[in-house]
Every structure is written in structure tokens, then in C-alpha cells.
């Protein structure tokens, strides 16, 4: 724009025209230029959704399943403050609303029926000083797939192991053997983990009570995949298709073979509200 500064004074109308065109091209730079307003409107006619989950709950399994649909675009964790090197934007240059409008729910080709992304409800709460939930709640007709792992003990153990080995997901064909790990889970740590998760989940559901929410569990995805797949596609209002996961199962050993005090935990939590989460 520097060579245009003189034009601003001598030909203000021309300057404004060029400035507007450049701004529009920047907004639509994914296409390399400006878009006709009618084309723009047509390329925004898709279902907007978000996969709301927590780490070690089957998030990558669900994301790759939906991403295998030929007419669904699924982004990863769009508000990952701890992995900004993986994102094409940062908290320094993009607001929460900007992430939603310019990087996620932007124009796509007309064959796209639904566009979504991953949100970890316990981690992705703020971005650039803004409340992410508040910005997301303003998205018109947003659909929410609420993914939980019913067995919170398994999730806690899987989280502990991933924090140690830094392996968060594996490919579908990954056959590598990993060393067997045994650990002890203190009762107070498990109870606190469950309590904090349930409070966070309740807060999320309260803020988004006016939106369409489809609750599913990781256990359901494994036990009755075809039923859950069909339910999700119907919920999103997209065409039927066979879904294929792009990830493998990292944890092969049962939790009873990993947690050496599991019998004690089950005994002490028997008859309590925590019993159903282990």
C-alpha cells in the first residue's frame, strides 16, 4: 500500500476502491481473490458443528470417522493454546471470533455438507483474552456432538500414560509394541478428577442448553459403531456414507492390568456416585 499513499490525496475514490479490493482479497485469500457475493453465500450453506470432548476420550477416533465422509470437513483442536505451532494463526493476531469466521466456518466448495472442529471443554476455554464458549454460543444453528468416556478411571490412566510417553494417538496400522506400565491411582486423585470433569461438563451444558446436543460415549463408539455412525450423520443432516477411522487403539491392556490398586478403588467407591465411572 505504500506506493498508493500519494493516490490517497490526489484520487481518494480510486484509493478507496483499491483498498476495498485488497481487503476483500485478503478476507477470501483461500481462493486467491475476491468472491462474488452470490457465490460466497452459496459456499456458506453447510451445517456447522463442533465435537466437544476431553483428552483421552476417543476424540481422534471420532474426528477421523467424520472426516472420512466425502462431504464433511473436520478441523482439529482449533483453540489449542498449548500447541499454537500447529495452527496457522495465534492468540497474537486472531480473535476467537476471527478463528471461527475466517479459519473454520469460511466458504467451502458447494459439495461440503457440514464443517466442524474439535473443542476440549476442559482446556479450550479462553483465547486471546476472550471466552471461547461465549464466541461459540453466538454461532447460528450450531450442532454439538458431546463426546464422553464413561469410564473416568480409564481416561485418567490413559492421560497419565500419554503425559509420560508423549504419544497421544496412533495410526490405524501402527503395530508397535509399547512397554507395559503399572501404576497406582490414589483414591482422592480419582475422586477429584471425576468431580472436576462433571462440574465442567455441567457448566458447558448449561451455557449451550439452547443448542442441539447429541451426547455419545467412547464406549458406544466401540460397542455399536454402525448405530452411532448413523445417529451422528442423521443429527448433522448429511448424506449417508460408510465411515472409516484413521486411528488405532493406543491402549491395548485392560485397566485392571495397569492399575495395581483397582480392587481397592472399586471397593471404596462401591455404592457411591463414583461407582458408575470406574
TIMIRO-26523 format. One record per residue (C-alpha): x, y, z. Coordinates in steps of 0.05 Angstrom, whole numbers, padded with zeros to 5 digits, always signed. Example, Ala and Ser with C-alpha at 12.3 -4.5 7.8 and 13.67 -1.06 7.14 Angstrom:
REM residues 2
+00246-00090+00156 +00273-00021+00143 
This chain:
REM residues 278
+00000+00000+00000 +00060+00047+00008 +00061+00068-00066 -00013+00085-00060 -00004+00137-00005 +00002+00194-00055 -00060+00170-00091 -00099+00176-00026 -00094+00252-00031 -00097+00261-00107 -00150+00209-00123 -00186+00189-00059 -00242+00150-00094 -00191+00107-00132 -00152+00096-00067 -00215+00073-00031 -00233+00026-00088 -00164-00007-00088 -00163-00010-00011 -00231-00045-00011 -00209-00095-00064 -00146-00112-00026 -00184-00121+00039 -00234-00167+00005 -00179-00207-00028 -00145-00215+00040 -00210-00239+00071 -00220-00290+00016 -00147-00306+00003 -00161-00381+00007 -00187-00373-00064 -00134-00324-00085 -00181-00266-00095 -00249-00236-00083 -00313-00276-00089 -00380-00255-00117 -00430-00245-00060 -00477-00297-00090 -00421-00348-00095 -00399-00331-00024 -00470-00343+00002 -00475-00410-00034 -00409-00433-00005 -00431-00420+00066 -00493-00464+00062 -00468-00521+00105 -00482-00549+00174 -00436-00521+00228 -00417-00568+00285 -00367-00578+00340 -00340-00642+00373 -00337-00625+00447 -00294-00673+00485 -00237-00682+00535 -00167-00711+00524 -00164-00788+00521 -00239-00795+00507 -00235-00821+00435 -00232-00752+00404 -00185-00771+00346 -00226-00833+00333 -00289-00792+00325 -00255-00736+00286 -00225-00784+00235 -00291-00822+00229 -00329-00759+00210 -00271-00734+00168 -00275-00797+00125 -00343-00774+00100 -00333-00744+00030 -00377-00684+00045 -00354-00667+00116 -00295-00623+00133 -00268-00633+00204 -00213-00590+00234 -00173-00609+00295 -00167-00572+00361 -00177-00501+00335 -00165-00465+00402 -00104-00504+00425 -00065-00451+00463 -00012-00502+00482 +00001-00523+00410 -00001-00458+00372 +00058-00481+00329 +00008-00529+00297 -00041-00474+00278 -00038-00423+00220 -00057-00367+00269 -00041-00347+00341 -00070-00310+00401 -00029-00250+00380 -00062-00240+00312 -00131-00273+00314 -00191-00265+00360 -00236-00323+00379 -00290-00297+00332 -00237-00289+00278 -00217-00362+00285 -00289-00383+00277 -00305-00338+00218 -00240-00338+00178 -00208-00405+00192 -00265-00452+00208 -00333-00431+00183 -00309-00398+00120 -00332-00411+00048 -00323-00482+00022 -00340-00514-00044 -00413-00530-00053 -00407-00605-00043 -00389-00594+00030 -00449-00610+00074 -00420-00600+00143 -00359-00567+00175 -00336-00577+00246 -00276-00577+00293 -00253-00604+00360 -00261-00567+00426 -00234-00595+00491 -00283-00566+00541 -00235-00570+00599 -00176-00537+00563 -00201-00493+00507 -00239-00441+00547 -00202-00376+00531 -00167-00348+00471 -00133-00280+00465 -00167-00258+00529 -00236-00278+00503 -00284-00331+00527 -00286-00385+00473 -00352-00413+00497 -00384-00345+00490 -00359-00335+00419 -00381-00406+00400 -00450-00396+00430 -00461-00340+00380 -00453-00386+00320 -00521-00393+00287 -00552-00463+00284 -00491-00496+00315 -00496-00571+00326 -00457-00601+00384 -00432-00673+00388 -00416-00683+00462 -00366-00740+00470 -00352-00771+00538 -00313-00830+00562 -00358-00861+00614 -00301-00897+00649 -00264-00838+00680 -00213-00884+00712 -00192-00910+00644 -00188-00838+00618 -00145-00816+00677 -00098-00874+00668 -00093-00862+00593 -00080-00788+00606 -00024-00805+00656 +00009-00852+00606 +00006-00802+00548 +00035-00747+00591 +00094-00793+00604 +00106-00823+00535 +00080-00762+00495 +00041-00808+00449 -00029-00780+00441 -00055-00822+00383 -00031-00877+00336 -00045-00893+00264 -00093-00948+00244 -00036-00993+00220 +00011-00979+00279 +00032-01047+00306 +00089-01024+00351 +00093-01056+00419 +00097-01008+00478 +00126-01025+00546 +00077-01049+00598 +00064-00998+00652 +00034-01008+00721 +00014-00952+00766 -00026-00936+00829 -00082-00885+00829 -00096-00851+00896 -00169-00850+00914 -00171-00775+00927 -00139-00762+00858 -00192-00803+00822 -00250-00772+00860 -00224-00702+00847 -00214-00719+00773 -00285-00743+00767 -00314-00684+00806 -00277-00632+00764 -00298-00665+00700 -00372-00669+00719 -00373-00597+00741 -00340-00574+00676 -00389-00615+00635 -00449-00587+00673 -00423-00516+00662 -00416-00528+00587 -00485-00559+00581 -00515-00501+00619 -00483-00449+00572 -00505-00487+00510 -00573-00510+00534 -00607-00475+00475 -00566-00513+00423 -00578-00582+00392 -00533-00630+00430 -00520-00703+00414 -00488-00739+00473 -00448-00802+00456 -00396-00842+00493 -00330-00872+00472 -00355-00939+00497 -00415-00934+00449 -00369-00918+00391 -00331-00983+00403 -00391-01027+00420 -00441-01007+00366 -00403-00966+00315 -00453-00971+00258 -00511-00949+00302 -00472-00889+00329 -00447-00870+00259 -00518-00869+00232 -00542-00829+00291 -00488-00776+00281 -00499-00769+00206 -00574-00761+00218 -00561-00710+00272 -00517-00669+00225 -00567-00676+00168 -00516-00702+00118 -00519-00757+00067 -00508-00829+00088 -00438-00857+00079 -00392-00910+00107 -00345-00880+00159 -00274-00905+00168 -00229-00888+00227 -00159-00862+00214 -00131-00880+00282 -00114-00943+00320 -00124-00960+00393 -00064-00940+00434 -00081-00974+00500 -00087-01049+00489 -00081-01074+00561 -00144-01072+00604 -00144-01022+00661 -00144-01079+00711 -00075-01099+00686 -00048-01028+00693 -00077-01001+00758 -00049-01044+00814 -00098-01018+00866 -00161-01023+00824 -00195-01072+00871 -00185-01024+00929 -00214-00966+00888 -00275-01006+00868 -00286-01029+00940 -00281-00959+00969 -00326-00928+00916 -00378-00983+00917 -00447-00954+00929 -00424-00882+00916 -00440-00837+00858 -00370-00851+00831 -00381-00925+00823 -00411-00918+00753 -00349-00880+00728 -00299-00937+00741 
